[in-house]
Amino acid sequence: MVRVPYPRRVERTPARVAGPHAAPRTAVVWEVLRREFDRRPGEVLTVVDVGGGTGGFAVPVAEAGHRVTVVDASPDALAALTRRAADAGVADRVRAVQGDGDDLAGLVEPDSVDLVLCHAVLEVVDDPAKVVTALAAALRPGGTASVLVANRAAAVLHRAMNGHLAEAAQLLGDPHGRAAGRDTVRRRYDADTAGALLRDAGLDVVEVHGVRVVADLVPAAVADADPDGLLALELAASDRRPYRDLAAQLHLLARRPAAVAVADAGSAVAGAPDADAAAA
């Protein structure tokens, strides 16, 4: 990651998409996406946001001039998305499609998308391999996937630090990184397991970053007193091991190879070098 003071990067970003970048909890993801958009200056990209909810990512991306389809199972979330897009003046560039991530193959045309956002989805779907295969097939050759997953190591440490030692032990020992009882997700990942899932679908993992490396650990008073310092630290730690691997979430950027076909994941009704080694 380029070590330029964060406010300067915001200044180089169109003002209409700079807002969400100010949040330390999402700054790393936005920085990776900004660089991805900068790779294709002047192009209007076709973007699909799987599980995009009320449009926290989709609306700013549309404000940057791209066309976004949000696939989400919740009609209430999609209604809120529609209102949010209208309020932002981008209703013509945001499309809402109701559906589950598991049904993605039937909702998005193959070879039709430049960028897929799949954030906090693979933890909860029935079949993550099926979803990743579908999003890989939806990408045009050379297209990009932005994947955000829950990190097992952070969940173990969080529970242990809060005195829930039995839950921490369950998370550590469970093959899917899940605790019994009230756990809200079906599985958690590390960089290796998440990367393997994407590579098995024919994608090349080109970047891995930790998200919320320190943002969840800093007291609110400290964060409020020095927000720029927190942003700078979060960004600086995001691609450095071991800090990256202890983040609350892991963000993987993967690309469909331009010259390699991805197997068709199904018919559709609605179109619209190793990263760990590099980070070591």
Secondary structure, DSSP 8 states (H G I E B T S, - for coil): -----HHHHHHHS-GGGTGGGG-TTTHHHHHHHHHHHHTSTT---EEEEET-TTTTTHHHHHHTT-EEEEEES-HHHHHHHHHHHHHHT-GGGEEEEE--GGGGGGTS-TT-EEEEEEES-TTTSS-HHHHHHHHHHHEEEEEEEEEEEEBHHHHHHHHHHTT-HHHHHHHHHSTT---SSS-S-S--B-HHHHHHHHHHTT-EEEEEEEESSSTTTS-HHHHHH-HHHHHHHHHHHTTSTTTGGGSSEEEEEEE--TTS--------S-----HHHHH-
